[in-house]
């Protein structure tokens, strides 16, 4: 079994203790240095749970077609992928899309103020 010294990413101190786990099971740590600005941290946080740093070629192609305005069925046929897989990628991209300007709460408040 390997032993690893856990250092705080801010102060680089070794005065660190385990502090429970995240909902996804990753270990949290607490820096006990009173001068440190960071209190709780994770040693190896996932950069992207979806693997966006190393995407498979098929997923990149689906994303490119989605951003170009393609539809799910046409993209699935062209790339010879299941429609459900392409739909999942489109849904993932929709989560990161900005809401329409007319639906934001701040926009309505600004329009009311401007009308007054």
Secondary structure, DSSP 8 states (H G I E B T S, - for coil): --------TTT--S-EEEEEE-TTS-EEEEE--TT-S--EEETT--S-TT-TTS--HHHHHHHHHHHTT--HHHHHHHHT--HHHHHHHHHHHHHHS---GGG-HHHHHHHHHHH-
